[in-house]
Amino acid sequence: MNIKWNADKYTSDFSFVHKHGLGVTELIEKQGGTAVDLGCGNGALTKVLHDKGFDVIGLDASDEMLEKAKENNPGLEFRKADATDFRLEKPVDLIFSNAVFHWIDREKHPQMLKCVYDALNFGGEFVFEFGGRGNAHKIHSELAKVFAKHGYEYKTKYYFAGVGDYAPLVEQAGFTVRYAALFDRQTELVGENGLEEWIRMFLQFPFSVIKDSAEADEIIAEAVDELKSELYINGKWYADYMRIRMRAVKD
Ligand code: BEZ
């Protein structure tokens, strides 16, 4: 999926993405070695992996994000790469990824998992989290209603997998899944316009069918208004996230 990222805004207003990613790094059992942060974004978690003792390379497909990652983390290595089509000159001990795989089209996951498998040493760990089944369901279903009212179809391409879908794919790629979970994570958004900003940042794909920006603004306002009773709690906006996490080993 081609997304035009605003790396500055992502870093200032969506830092909760990498803050939650800290919990994913706790699943890593290796104490050090070589690593890849796949879909490293602004490099915040690449730095965490470095601080944990890994000799790490951040890979990302977005030039804007790579620029930010390099600016924020001088001395760390970042490279442009497509998660579904990358190769390393030398396999690594850990491949880590946070909040990336739901952006990858469902049918491309087997090829991505093959790239990950080929890029790991035997005994290497693959640790990741992404949006799981039911992710942001309240937001998507409200937007689908408002889109329909305006005569549009709400189409998404995000892949929010369940454990029962994804663990078999990871095992078919050759890994042994050692840990897997799907869980709720009601996620606090930033500021009085938190939900509106979140929709503008993350839902560019479904909104691409609406050419009139005033109408897009109206749709967002109507959906936000409807969602207020459920997702605005004690003066704060929340997104109804679900997350899937796994730790798998190439053995
Ligand atoms: C997420 O990070 O949970 C997300 C990304 C894109 C669309 C919806 C949710």
Boltz pocket constraint, residues with backbone or C-beta under 6 A from the ligand:
constraints:
  - pocket:
      binder: B
      contacts: [[A, 99], [A, 102], [A, 131], [A, 135], [A, 136], [A, 158], [A, 202], [A, 203], [A, 241], [A, 242]]
      max_distance: 6.0
